[in-house]
Amino acid sequence: MKKITAVKKGLKGQVTVPGDKSISHRALILGALAEGITEIENFLVAQDTLATLNCLKKYGVRIERKDAFVRIFGSDQNFSEPQDVLDAQNSGTTIRLLSGVAATFPFVSVFTGDASLRRRPMKRVLEPLTQMGAMVLARGQGDYAPFAIKGGKLRGQDFILKKASAQVKSALLLAGLRAEGNTSVTEPQLSRDHTERMLVGFGAKIKREGLRVEISGGQKLLGQKVVVPGDFSTASFFIVAALVVPDSHLIIKNVGLNPTRTGLLTVLKEMGANIQILNFHENSGEPVGDLEVKYSPLKAVEVPPEIVPAMIDEFPILAVAMALAYGKSQVRGAEELRVKESDRIKSIVSEFSKMGVAVKELPDGFIISGGNKILGTTVDSHHDHRIAMSLAVLGLTAAGTTEILNAEAVAISYPEFFQQLSKLTEGA
């Protein structure tokens, strides 16, 4: 349990957030497959990324880590049949992306995860991998972990996804990298493109035409140096905190600003947020910059479904901004939130309402009428790191003390979150 009390002064100063979680996962995986040495700077040290690292070690990949620096001695020849079950813990990125890798090797890989991950749908990845030639045996009519994959000679396929998903797209591209022929993935909207950018950085040739991306099999990757930018999803909690706590003025340094990730900025600016991008540049193929954020009176917004993939992880913290905005806000087309670390729609509705927020559940989103007085009370993260951090930010504006049960879930992506939040609010 974690206690949060309201602040009376604004959040001020500079903050640097940890490395991007999505990019850290992908750097590990591509580094393991690439020939030669890959070095990763500013690697995110958190439960999710360490799950990927430990799974790769079980394949026999040699990896050295000292704090946020990782060195990988890569080669696809290093992979051998794991002697144990591969535990992805709470990480959907780990289990789905490594499924694409596992499908290319002629031995058995068995995957599992924690109770939350074992409830998350996997057929969206496993079914197309079987179409490419992998053998899969999964629980729950092929949809849930634990599951086993025996791969081998895959055949490239053309896939049209019903829902935009960076994890599904990435798994199929990783499988296609070692498949015979070409593999293409077409999405209804563009999901985050870190995998495509990083594949190019490691030497792969990729074709992109609109929402379609294609990779040719048989390409070799070469080890690289990867400098991981700050995680935009993590930065989003400080962005919204500065926007809703009066007299706040924050500089958030070295944040990844990939346009497939920053839909939240678009929505917040529509709400009236004072956010400026400073020192914009590119690093390791990813756009990066500093964010200057000042307290801003916010107005309600309706989030269009087409922007949902570019901000799928930010809806819990957007709900905080909506709760403190003037007017009625609405989110639609976000049914993917039902199958995250928790059912995030239900989690937002149940926990925010306890704190006095007028929120209505929809099948694919929610409606929030902003402006109600926020009340400190006991709430539950539902073991979801983003729900825990969002409740903490909402608690900064509450009357009384907010107690967050299962707050330790923040370790999934940001173990130092509460410590950093405390520094920014010291004396406030």
C-alpha positions as CSV (number, residue, x, y, z in Angstrom):
1,M,0.0,0.0,0.0
2,K,1.2,3.5,-0.8
3,K,-0.2,6.8,0.7
4,I,-0.5,9.9,-1.4
5,T,-1.4,13.3,0.0
6,A,-2.5,16.4,-1.9
7,V,0.2,19.0,-2.8
8,K,-0.3,22.7,-2.1
9,K,2.5,24.0,-4.3
10,G,3.3,23.3,-7.9
11,L,5.7,20.6,-9.2
12,K,8.8,22.3,-10.4
13,G,12.2,21.4,-11.7
14,Q,13.6,18.8,-14.1
15,V,13.1,15.1,-14.3
16,T,14.6,12.4,-16.5
17,V,12.5,9.3,-16.9
18,P,13.9,5.8,-17.4
19,G,14.6,4.2,-20.8
20,D,11.7,3.3,-23.1
21,K,10.2,-0.1,-22.2
22,S,9.2,-1.0,-25.8
23,I,12.6,-0.1,-27.2
24,S,14.5,-1.9,-24.4
25,H,12.6,-5.1,-25.2
26,R,13.3,-4.9,-28.9
27,A,17.0,-4.0,-28.5
28,L,17.4,-7.2,-26.4
29,I,15.7,-9.4,-28.9
30,L,17.3,-8.0,-32.1
31,G,20.7,-7.9,-30.3
32,A,20.3,-11.6,-29.5
33,L,19.5,-12.4,-33.2
34,A,22.2,-10.1,-34.7
35,E,25.7,-11.2,-35.5
36,G,28.3,-9.6,-33.2
37,I,28.1,-7.4,-30.2
38,T,25.1,-5.1,-29.4
39,E,25.5,-2.6,-26.6
40,I,22.4,-0.9,-25.1
41,E,22.7,2.3,-23.1
42,N,19.9,3.6,-20.8
43,F,18.2,0.2,-20.8
44,L,15.1,0.1,-18.7
45,V,15.7,-2.0,-15.6
46,A,12.2,-3.2,-14.7
47,Q,10.3,-6.5,-14.2
48,D,9.0,-6.5,-17.8
49,T,12.3,-6.0,-19.6
50,L,14.2,-8.3,-17.2
51,A,11.6,-11.0,-18.1
52,T,12.7,-10.7,-21.8
53,L,16.4,-10.7,-20.8
54,N,16.0,-13.8,-18.6
55,C,14.1,-15.7,-21.3
56,L,16.8,-15.0,-23.8
57,K,19.4,-16.3,-21.4
58,K,17.4,-19.5,-21.1
59,Y,17.8,-19.8,-24.9
60,G,21.5,-19.7,-24.3
61,V,22.2,-16.1,-25.4
62,R,25.1,-14.6,-23.6
63,I,24.1,-11.3,-22.0
64,E,26.0,-9.1,-19.6
65,R,24.3,-6.3,-17.7
66,K,25.6,-3.6,-15.3
67,D,22.8,-1.3,-14.1
68,A,21.3,0.3,-17.3
69,F,24.1,-0.9,-19.6
70,V,23.7,-4.2,-21.5
71,R,26.1,-6.0,-23.7
72,I,24.7,-8.9,-25.9
73,F,26.9,-11.4,-27.7
74,G,24.5,-12.2,-30.5
75,S,23.9,-14.8,-33.2
76,D,20.9,-16.8,-34.1
77,Q,23.2,-19.8,-33.9
78,N,23.4,-19.2,-30.2
79,F,19.7,-20.2,-29.6
80,S,19.2,-23.7,-28.3
81,E,16.2,-25.5,-26.9
82,P,15.4,-24.1,-23.4
83,Q,15.7,-26.5,-20.6
84,D,12.9,-24.8,-18.7
85,V,9.7,-23.0,-19.2
86,L,10.0,-19.4,-20.4
87,D,8.3,-17.1,-17.8
88,A,7.2,-13.8,-19.3
89,Q,5.8,-12.7,-15.9
90,N,3.5,-9.8,-16.6
91,S,4.9,-8.8,-20.0
92,G,2.8,-9.1,-23.1
93,T,5.6,-7.7,-25.2
94,T,7.9,-10.5,-24.0
95,I,5.6,-13.4,-24.6
96,R,4.2,-12.1,-28.0
97,L,7.5,-11.0,-29.6
98,L,9.4,-14.0,-28.4
99,S,6.7,-16.2,-29.8
100,G,7.6,-14.8,-33.2
101,V,11.3,-15.7,-32.6
102,A,10.5,-19.1,-31.2
103,A,8.5,-20.0,-34.3
104,T,11.7,-19.9,-36.4
105,F,13.6,-22.5,-34.4
106,P,13.2,-26.3,-34.9
107,F,12.7,-27.1,-31.2
108,V,10.1,-26.6,-28.5
109,S,9.6,-23.4,-26.5
110,V,7.1,-23.4,-23.7
111,F,5.8,-20.0,-22.5
112,T,3.9,-18.9,-19.4
113,G,3.3,-15.8,-17.3
114,D,1.7,-14.5,-14.2
115,A,-2.1,-14.8,-13.5
116,S,-2.8,-11.6,-15.4
117,L,-0.8,-12.6,-18.5
118,R,-2.4,-16.0,-18.6
119,R,-5.8,-14.3,-19.0
120,R,-4.6,-12.1,-22.0
121,P,-5.5,-13.3,-25.6
122,M,-2.7,-14.9,-27.5
123,K,-4.5,-16.4,-30.5
124,R,-4.0,-13.1,-32.4
125,V,-0.3,-14.0,-32.5
126,L,-0.3,-17.8,-32.4
127,E,-2.8,-18.3,-35.2
128,P,-0.9,-16.4,-37.9
129,L,2.3,-18.2,-36.7
130,T,0.6,-21.5,-37.4
131,Q,-0.3,-20.2,-40.9
132,M,3.4,-19.7,-41.5
133,G,4.2,-23.3,-40.5
134,A,4.8,-23.3,-36.7
135,M,3.2,-26.0,-34.5
136,V,1.4,-24.5,-31.5
137,L,-0.4,-26.1,-28.6
138,A,-2.1,-23.6,-26.3
139,R,-4.6,-23.6,-23.4
140,G,-8.2,-22.3,-23.8
141,Q,-8.8,-23.4,-27.4
142,G,-5.5,-21.9,-28.5
143,D,-5.9,-18.5,-26.9
144,Y,-4.1,-18.5,-23.6
145,A,-0.7,-19.3,-22.0
146,P,0.8,-21.6,-21.0
147,F,1.5,-22.6,-24.6
148,A,4.2,-24.5,-26.6
149,I,5.7,-23.6,-29.9
150,K,7.7,-25.9,-32.2
151,G,9.0,-23.9,-35.1
152,G,11.2,-24.6,-38.1
153,K,10.9,-23.8,-41.7
154,L,8.4,-21.0,-42.0
155,R,6.8,-19.6,-45.1
156,G,6.2,-15.9,-45.6
157,Q,2.6,-14.8,-45.6
158,D,0.5,-11.7,-46.2
159,F,-1.5,-10.7,-43.1
160,I,-4.3,-8.2,-42.7
161,L,-4.9,-7.4,-39.0
162,K,-8.4,-6.6,-37.8
163,K,-6.9,-4.5,-35.0
164,A,-3.8,-2.4,-34.9
165,S,-1.3,-4.1,-32.6
166,A,2.5,-3.4,-32.4
167,Q,3.0,-6.7,-30.6
168,V,1.3,-8.8,-33.2
169,K,3.0,-6.9,-36.1
170,S,6.4,-7.2,-34.4
171,A,6.0,-11.0,-33.8
172,L,5.1,-11.6,-37.4
173,L,8.0,-9.4,-38.7
174,L,10.4,-11.3,-36.4
175,A,9.1,-14.6,-37.7
176,G,9.3,-13.3,-41.3
177,L,12.9,-12.3,-40.8
178,R,13.9,-16.0,-40.8
179,A,11.1,-17.3,-43.0
180,E,11.2,-18.3,-46.7
181,G,9.9,-15.6,-49.0
182,N,8.3,-12.3,-48.0
183,T,6.0,-11.5,-45.0
184,S,3.8,-8.5,-44.9
185,V,1.5,-7.0,-42.3
186,T,-1.3,-4.5,-43.0
187,E,-2.9,-2.7,-40.1
188,P,-6.2,-0.7,-40.0
189,Q,-4.3,2.1,-38.2
190,L,-0.6,2.6,-37.7
191,S,0.6,1.1,-34.4
192,R,4.0,2.0,-32.8
193,D,6.8,1.3,-35.3
194,H,9.8,0.8,-33.0
195,T,10.4,-2.7,-34.4
196,E,10.5,-1.5,-38.0
197,R,12.8,1.4,-37.1
198,M,15.2,-0.9,-35.2
199,L,15.2,-3.6,-37.8
200,V,16.4,-1.0,-40.3
201,G,19.0,0.2,-37.8
202,F,20.3,-3.4,-37.4
203,G,20.7,-3.7,-41.2
204,A,17.4,-5.2,-42.4
205,K,15.6,-4.0,-45.5
206,I,12.0,-3.3,-45.1
207,K,9.3,-1.9,-47.4
208,R,6.6,0.3,-46.2
209,E,3.6,1.5,-48.2
210,G,1.0,3.3,-46.1
211,L,-0.3,0.9,-43.5
212,R,1.5,-2.1,-45.0
213,V,5.0,-3.2,-44.0
214,E,6.9,-6.1,-45.7
215,I,10.1,-7.9,-44.8
216,S,12.1,-10.4,-46.8
217,G,13.3,-13.6,-45.2
218,G,16.8,-14.7,-44.8
219,Q,18.3,-11.3,-43.9
220,K,21.1,-11.1,-41.4
221,L,21.2,-8.5,-38.7
222,L,24.4,-6.9,-37.4
223,G,25.1,-5.9,-33.8
224,Q,24.6,-2.2,-33.0
225,K,24.9,0.4,-30.3
226,V,21.4,1.4,-29.2
227,V,20.8,4.5,-27.0
228,V,17.4,4.1,-25.5
229,P,15.4,7.4,-25.1
230,G,13.3,8.2,-22.1
231,D,9.9,6.3,-22.1
232,F,7.1,8.6,-23.3
233,S,4.5,6.5,-21.5
234,T,6.4,6.9,-18.2
235,A,6.8,10.7,-18.9
236,S,3.0,11.0,-19.4
237,F,2.4,10.7,-15.7
238,F,4.6,13.7,-14.9
239,I,3.1,15.6,-17.9
240,V,-0.4,15.3,-16.6
241,A,0.7,15.9,-13.0
242,A,2.2,19.2,-14.0
243,L,-0.9,20.1,-16.0
244,V,-3.3,19.5,-13.2
245,V,-1.4,20.7,-10.1
246,P,-1.6,24.6,-10.0
247,D,1.7,26.6,-10.4
248,S,3.6,23.6,-11.8
249,H,6.4,24.0,-14.3
250,L,8.4,20.9,-15.3
251,I,11.1,20.1,-17.8
252,I,11.1,16.4,-18.7
253,K,14.4,15.5,-20.3
254,N,15.3,13.2,-23.2
255,V,11.9,11.8,-24.0
256,G,11.2,9.5,-27.0
257,L,8.8,11.4,-29.3
258,N,8.0,8.7,-31.9
259,P,4.8,9.9,-33.6
260,T,3.3,6.5,-33.3
261,R,3.5,6.9,-29.5
262,T,2.6,10.5,-28.8
263,G,-1.2,10.7,-29.5
264,L,-1.5,11.8,-25.9
265,L,0.2,15.1,-26.7
266,T,-2.3,15.7,-29.5
267,V,-5.2,15.1,-27.2
268,L,-3.8,17.1,-24.3
269,K,-3.1,20.1,-26.5
270,E,-6.7,20.0,-27.8
271,M,-7.7,20.2,-24.1
272,G,-5.7,23.4,-23.7
273,A,-2.4,22.0,-22.3
274,N,0.7,24.2,-22.3
275,I,3.3,21.8,-23.6
276,Q,6.4,22.7,-25.6
277,I,9.0,20.5,-27.3
278,L,12.6,21.6,-26.9
279,N,15.9,20.3,-28.2
280,F,14.2,18.0,-30.8
281,H,16.7,15.6,-32.4
282,E,17.1,12.0,-33.5
283,N,19.0,9.2,-31.6
284,S,19.4,5.6,-32.7
285,G,16.7,6.1,-35.3
286,E,14.1,7.5,-32.8
287,P,13.0,11.2,-32.5
288,V,13.9,12.6,-29.0
289,G,13.3,15.9,-27.2
290,D,12.7,17.7,-23.9
291,L,9.2,18.5,-22.9
292,E,8.4,21.8,-21.0
293,V,5.0,21.5,-19.2
294,K,3.1,24.2,-17.3
295,Y,-0.1,24.0,-15.3
296,S,-3.0,24.5,-17.6
297,P,-6.8,24.8,-17.1
298,L,-8.1,21.9,-19.2
299,K,-11.3,21.5,-21.2
300,A,-13.1,18.3,-22.1
301,V,-12.3,16.3,-25.2
302,E,-13.7,13.5,-27.3
303,V,-10.9,11.1,-28.4
304,P,-11.4,9.8,-32.0
305,P,-11.0,6.1,-32.4
306,E,-8.3,6.5,-35.1
307,I,-5.8,8.0,-32.6
308,V,-6.3,5.2,-30.1
309,P,-3.3,3.0,-31.2
310,A,-0.9,6.0,-30.8
311,M,-1.9,6.3,-27.1
312,I,-3.1,2.9,-26.0
313,D,-1.0,2.9,-22.9
314,E,-1.9,6.4,-21.8
315,F,-5.6,6.2,-21.3
316,P,-5.4,5.7,-17.5
317,I,-3.4,9.0,-17.1
318,L,-5.6,10.7,-19.7
319,A,-8.6,9.8,-17.5
320,V,-6.9,11.9,-14.7
321,A,-6.7,14.9,-17.0
322,M,-10.3,14.4,-18.0
323,A,-11.4,14.1,-14.4
324,L,-9.9,17.6,-13.7
325,A,-11.1,19.2,-17.0
326,Y,-14.1,21.3,-17.5
327,G,-17.0,19.5,-19.3
328,K,-17.8,16.0,-20.5
329,S,-15.0,13.9,-22.1
330,Q,-15.5,10.7,-24.0
331,V,-13.3,7.8,-25.1
332,R,-14.5,5.3,-27.8
333,G,-12.9,2.7,-29.9
334,A,-10.5,1.6,-27.1
335,E,-11.8,-1.9,-26.4
336,E,-8.2,-3.1,-26.4
337,L,-8.0,-1.6,-22.9
338,R,-10.1,-4.6,-21.7
339,V,-7.2,-7.0,-22.2
340,K,-4.3,-5.1,-20.7
341,E,-2.6,-5.9,-17.3
342,S,-6.1,-5.3,-16.0
343,D,-9.4,-4.5,-17.7
344,R,-8.4,-0.9,-17.7
345,I,-11.9,0.4,-18.5
346,K,-13.3,-1.4,-15.5
347,S,-10.3,-0.3,-13.3
348,I,-10.7,3.3,-14.3
349,V,-14.4,3.3,-13.7
350,S,-14.3,1.5,-10.4
351,E,-11.4,3.3,-8.8
352,F,-11.9,6.8,-10.1
353,S,-15.6,6.7,-9.0
354,K,-14.4,5.9,-5.4
355,M,-12.5,9.2,-5.5
356,G,-15.6,11.2,-6.6
357,V,-15.1,11.2,-10.3
358,A,-18.3,11.1,-12.4
359,V,-17.3,8.3,-14.8
360,K,-19.5,6.0,-16.9
361,E,-18.4,2.7,-18.4
362,L,-18.9,2.1,-22.1
363,P,-18.1,-1.2,-24.0
364,D,-15.2,0.4,-25.8
365,G,-14.3,3.3,-23.5
366,F,-15.7,5.6,-20.9
367,I,-17.3,9.0,-20.3
368,I,-16.0,11.4,-17.6
369,S,-17.8,14.5,-16.5
370,G,-14.9,16.6,-15.1
371,G,-14.9,19.2,-12.3
372,N,-16.1,17.1,-9.3
373,K,-14.2,17.5,-6.1
374,I,-11.5,14.7,-5.9
375,L,-11.7,12.8,-2.6
376,G,-8.9,10.8,-0.9
377,T,-9.8,7.3,-0.1
378,T,-8.6,3.7,-0.4
379,V,-8.3,2.5,-4.0
380,D,-6.8,-0.6,-5.7
381,S,-4.4,-0.7,-8.7
382,H,-5.7,-4.2,-9.6
383,H,-2.0,-5.1,-10.0
384,D,-1.7,-2.8,-13.0
385,H,1.3,-0.4,-13.0
386,R,-0.4,2.3,-15.1
387,I,-3.5,2.3,-13.0
388,A,-1.3,2.6,-9.8
389,M,0.6,5.6,-11.2
390,S,-2.5,7.3,-12.5
391,L,-4.2,7.0,-9.1
392,A,-1.2,8.5,-7.5
393,V,-1.4,11.5,-9.8
394,L,-5.1,11.9,-9.2
395,G,-4.3,11.7,-5.4
396,L,-2.1,14.8,-5.7
397,T,-5.3,16.8,-6.2
398,A,-7.5,15.0,-3.7
399,A,-8.9,16.3,-0.4
400,G,-7.4,14.0,2.2
401,T,-5.1,11.0,1.8
402,T,-5.3,8.5,-1.0
403,E,-4.2,4.9,-0.1
404,I,-3.3,2.7,-3.1
405,L,-3.5,-1.0,-2.6
406,N,-1.1,-3.2,-4.7
407,A,1.0,-0.1,-5.5
408,E,4.1,-2.3,-5.9
409,A,2.8,-3.0,-9.4
410,V,4.8,0.1,-10.5
411,A,7.9,-2.1,-10.5
412,I,6.6,-3.6,-13.8
413,S,7.7,-0.5,-15.7
414,Y,9.1,2.1,-13.2
415,P,10.3,0.9,-9.8
416,E,11.4,4.4,-8.8
417,F,8.1,6.1,-9.6
418,F,7.0,7.0,-6.1
419,Q,10.5,8.1,-5.1
420,Q,10.7,10.4,-8.1
421,L,7.2,11.7,-7.5
422,S,8.1,12.5,-3.9
423,K,11.1,14.5,-5.0
424,L,9.0,16.6,-7.3
425,T,6.5,17.3,-4.6
426,E,8.8,17.8,-1.6
427,G,7.8,20.9,0.3
428,A,4.7,21.2,-1.9
